[in-house]
Each structure stands twice: as C-alpha cells, then as structure tokens.
Amino acid sequence: MDHVDPTLVSLRVKRAQEMGFTAGQLRGDQWQHVAHGVVRPAFFAVDPISAKVADAVALMGRANVLGGWASLWVQGNTWFDGSNRAGDPRDVLVHCLAGSQLRVRPGILPSQADLHPDEIDTLGHYDVTTLARSAHDEMRMASNLREAVVVLDMAVSTTSKVAHTTLGAVRRVIDSHRKTRGIVQARNALELGTARSASPWETRTRLLAQLDVGIKELKVNVPVFDLSENLLGVADLIDPETGLVIESDGAEHRELSRHTDDNVREEKFERAGLVVCRVTSLDHADRWATVGRINRAWTDAARTSRRLWTLEQPDWWTSWPPARRWA
C-alpha cells in the first residue's frame, strides 16, 4: 500500500487557514469536519488506516509524538495496520511529553510513559517514535507473550521486504526502561524473536512447535538443497535433526499460483526424505489438535532414515541475486 502523508489528509483548522483557506470556505461542502478543529478535503479519497492516522496527527500538538503501530505504519512497515489478531480496530498511541496537551477523542490512546530523546524521529511536520521504540510499546501492550513475539518478529523481519529495525535496537530500548507496564513481557519476547520470520502466522506456528511441541532448534526460512546442490525450496520452518519441515500457510497461499508452487516444493521435499506438515491460520483455532499433528509429524521425521537433502549452501547460492532475501 502506498502511504499518504497524514499532514495532507487531515488538517487543523488553524493550519488550513495558514495555507490560505478562509473560514467560510472551510465551512463549505468542500470540507469534512472529522473532529473538533480538524478538517479534511471532501474530495480526498483515503483508505481507513490513512484517515485514522491522519486524524491523530492533526490533533497532535508540538509536544506530542505518534507511536505504536501507527508509527511503524507511517514509516513503511505495513504488517502494522491498526487491527488486532481478530481484525478489530485499535486506537492510535500518542505520546504526551511533559507539559503537552492533547485533545482526546475516540480512537486515540494518550500515553505519558517515559520517552527518551533518542527514541524520537521527525517526519515532515510531526514527530514519531523510532521503529525500535514503537516495537517496544507494541510488545508491552500485546495481549500475551506470543503476540508480543509476533510484534517483534514483524518489526525486525528481514525477509518480508518492509521497513524494519533490528533485534539489537529493540533490546537497547527495552534495556533502557525499567518500571514500565508490560516491560517483563517485552523482555521475555526478546528471547523468542527472530529476524527471519516472513509473516505473523509463521511466527505463531513456530511458537506452537517450539513452546508446545518442544522442538527447540527450528530454523526459519532457510534454503534446502539436494545432494547434487539443486535447490529444493526455502522451508518456512525446519528441524535439522529430524528433517521435519513445517509450512505455514496464510491467506495468500489460497491463490492458485501460490498453491501450485507450494505443492511442487512439498513434493520435492518429500522425495528427498523430508516430512512436511502444513499449518494454516484456521488450524490455530484448534491449538491442541494442531500441536498433536506437528508432534506426530516430528515423530515420523525422526524415524525416517532417508536423507537426500542438506542445508549446506553451495557456492552458486551465495552469489545468486534472488537468494539475498534469505541471506
């Protein structure tokens, strides 16, 4: 999704007047009054996420800072779209620095949590928290530990082609704060995070395998080759000891071309002696049944003696441009 500059979507009345619009014009049908003192051009077609963030930015004062998921989103990390796991909309977090005021309205979550100067960046006419600080806040506020890990993985993902921070940067932010609500959950999530996850559902599936089944040494999004150095495919999750491959299928896997590619890769894996277990987002609705399936597949893999595959990367792989995503 192409991002729209929030400062061009919603405006405070005062700023609109500074741009040359008269009070009479702003009262006309060419403008929408979306909040007290905030207007938007009526002809401006904008998606709900942009509108929600724009309204919050328009309401912010000089000592307010956009944070949380909205900060990640405006900086280009589209995994954060203002909805929770169930798809319900979430409020926009706005930090209020000392002495600041914020006109509160539904959809905005004001915060007076400590915010260090190096955790603030400037985007045009407004301030945002850094990607690392934004991830820290989302991890603290997550509904549980596993969802905090999902936040972390998506904030640092190097495989999903979105703007991201690093595990080290998030750790530095968390280590610099002490008595903050949810900080223990954020610290615990750090120990489970990876920069290689390619989607939220992949992270949730990995946590099922690691925490519930007990597979400790899973590798994430690694290329698998046959013994002649041919690429079999990039496995979402693989246990190098047993040869269990766990493929996490999100909504995009329902597309015919993607589903076909998945089937071809799965056949290659199985011919090489790997055992494949597929987990969809719907499977997570029955957590323990899915844990049982993964456990049975893990047991089957441990009994398989045929090993015509390797994770050792041939020389050609490291110099092949498409492989950079998985480096």
CORPE-V270711 format. One record per residue. N is the residue number from 1. RES is the residue in one small letter. SS is DSSP state (helix for helix, strand for strand, loop for the rest). PSI is psi in whole degrees, 0 to 359 (none if undefined). Layout:
n res ss psi
N RES SS PSI
N RES SS PSI
This chain:
n res ss psi
1 m loop 131
2 d loop 130
3 h loop 142
4 v loop 136
5 d loop 117
6 p helix 330
7 t helix 350
8 l helix 352
9 v loop 306
10 s loop 141
11 l strand 146
12 r strand 148
13 v helix 318
14 k helix 317
15 r helix 321
16 a helix 321
17 q helix 324
18 e helix 333
19 m loop 358
20 g loop 359
21 f loop 135
22 t loop 164
23 a helix 322
24 g helix 318
25 q helix 319
26 l helix 339
27 r loop 352
28 g loop 177
29 d loop 4
30 q loop 356
31 w strand 143
32 q strand 136
33 h strand 100
34 v strand 343
35 a strand 168
36 h loop 117
37 g loop 9
38 v strand 131
39 v strand 161
40 r strand 137
41 p strand 129
42 a loop 334
43 f loop 356
44 f loop 102
45 a loop 122
46 v loop 145
47 d loop 159
48 p helix 323
49 i helix 312
50 s helix 319
51 a helix 317
52 k helix 315
53 v helix 319
54 a helix 319
55 d helix 319
56 a helix 317
57 v helix 320
58 a helix 327
59 l helix 344
60 m loop 145
61 g loop 187
62 r loop 331
63 a loop 24
64 n strand 148
65 v strand 127
66 l strand 131
67 g loop 189
68 g helix 214
69 w helix 325
70 a helix 322
71 s helix 316
72 l helix 319
73 w helix 313
74 v helix 339
75 q loop 5
76 g loop 8
77 n loop 95
78 t loop 0
79 w loop 337
80 f loop 105
81 d loop 16
82 g loop 16
83 s strand 153
84 n loop 187
85 r loop 327
86 a loop 356
87 g loop 5
88 d loop 144
89 p strand 149
90 r loop 155
91 d loop 159
92 v strand 123
93 l strand 128
94 v strand 121
95 h strand 137
96 c strand 107
97 l loop 168
98 a loop 130
99 g loop 3
100 s loop 161
101 q loop 152
102 l loop 125
103 r loop 108
104 v loop 140
105 r loop 163
106 p loop 139
107 g loop 354
108 i strand 135
109 l strand 101
110 p strand 146
111 s strand 139
112 q loop 22
113 a loop 150
114 d loop 134
115 l loop 116
116 h loop 149
117 p helix 324
118 d helix 4
119 e helix 15
120 i strand 132
121 d strand 161
122 t strand 130
123 l strand 101
124 g loop 245
125 h loop 10
126 y strand 162
127 d strand 149
128 v strand 156
129 t strand 151
130 t loop 163
131 l helix 319
132 a helix 317
133 r helix 322
134 s helix 317
135 a helix 318
136 h helix 314
137 d helix 319
138 e helix 324
139 m helix 320
140 r helix 320
141 m helix 357
142 a loop 152
143 s loop 336
144 n loop 177
145 l helix 316
146 r helix 320
147 e helix 332
148 a helix 323
149 v helix 321
150 v helix 314
151 v helix 309
152 l helix 310
153 d helix 318
154 m helix 334
155 a helix 336
156 v helix 3
157 s loop 126
158 t loop 358
159 t loop 353
160 s loop 9
161 k loop 39
162 v loop 165
163 a loop 138
164 h loop 162
165 t loop 200
166 t loop 159
167 l helix 320
168 g helix 319
169 a helix 320
170 v helix 319
171 r helix 320
172 r helix 321
173 v helix 312
174 i helix 319
175 d helix 339
176 s loop 358
177 h loop 145
178 r loop 277
179 k loop 71
180 t loop 136
181 r loop 128
182 g loop 2
183 i helix 328
184 v helix 318
185 q helix 319
186 a helix 318
187 r helix 316
188 n helix 323
189 a helix 326
190 l helix 324
191 e loop 350
192 l loop 0
193 g loop 160
194 t loop 149
195 a loop 2
196 r loop 355
197 s loop 141
198 a loop 357
199 s loop 158
200 p helix 318
201 w helix 329
202 e helix 319
203 t helix 315
204 r helix 321
205 t helix 318
206 r helix 320
207 l helix 327
208 l helix 312
209 a helix 320
210 q helix 310
211 l helix 325
212 d helix 319
213 v helix 324
214 g loop 22
215 i loop 104
216 k loop 332
217 e loop 32
218 l strand 136
219 k strand 146
220 v strand 125
221 n strand 64
222 v strand 145
223 p strand 143
224 v strand 136
225 f strand 156
226 d strand 180
227 l loop 357
228 s loop 16
229 e loop 21
230 n loop 141
231 l strand 124
232 l strand 325
233 g strand 169
234 v strand 117
235 a strand 131
236 d strand 309
237 l strand 137
238 i strand 138
239 d strand 107
240 p loop 334
241 e loop 316
242 t loop 338
243 g loop 22
244 l strand 128
245 v strand 129
246 i strand 119
247 e strand 126
248 s strand 119
249 d strand 112
250 g loop 190
251 a helix 328
252 e helix 342
253 h helix 350
254 r helix 342
255 e loop 139
256 l helix 313
257 s helix 319
258 r helix 319
259 h helix 320
260 t helix 315
261 d helix 319
262 d helix 317
263 n helix 318
264 v helix 315
265 r helix 318
266 e helix 318
267 e helix 320
268 k helix 316
269 f helix 312
270 e helix 324
271 r helix 333
272 a loop 0
273 g loop 5
274 l loop 152
275 v strand 126
276 v strand 133
277 c strand 121
278 r strand 136
279 v strand 124
280 t strand 169
281 s helix 328
282 l helix 330
283 d helix 334
284 h helix 345
285 a helix 335
286 d helix 78
287 r helix 310
288 w helix 332
289 a helix 320
290 t helix 320
291 v helix 319
292 g helix 318
293 r helix 315
294 i helix 319
295 n helix 319
296 r helix 320
297 a helix 323
298 w helix 319
299 t helix 316
300 d helix 319
301 a helix 321
302 a helix 335
303 r helix 352
304 t loop 126
305 s loop 341
306 r loop 121
307 r loop 83
308 l loop 35
309 w strand 163
310 t strand 154
311 l loop 0
312 e loop 125
313 q loop 126
314 p loop 164
315 d helix 323
316 w helix 332
317 w helix 318
318 t helix 342
319 s helix 2
320 w loop 119
321 p helix 314
322 p helix 341
323 a helix 348
324 r helix 328
325 r helix 329
326 w helix 10
327 a loop none
